[in-house]
């Protein structure tokens, strides 16, 4: 799933990700890609705070993608039910 499509699914959230998703929804020039460099290039000329926000949201996108491919994290040693 591309970053843009993932963001479309996050628009109802009431947090940083939801705010970012709503901002991107209004930007017709935002890329429809799943690689970080292709998406990050869109923010190169923007203020540092916008690029930092992109990085935070991107990390969550990547974590969700990894969980989709690999499944959720295994429980820690303390959390395991022996």
Secondary structure as UniProt FT lines:
FT   HELIX           3..8
FT   TURN            9..12
FT   HELIX           16..25
FT   TURN            28..29
FT   HELIX           36..40
FT   HELIX           41..43
FT   TURN            44..45
FT   HELIX           48..70
FT   TURN            77..79
//
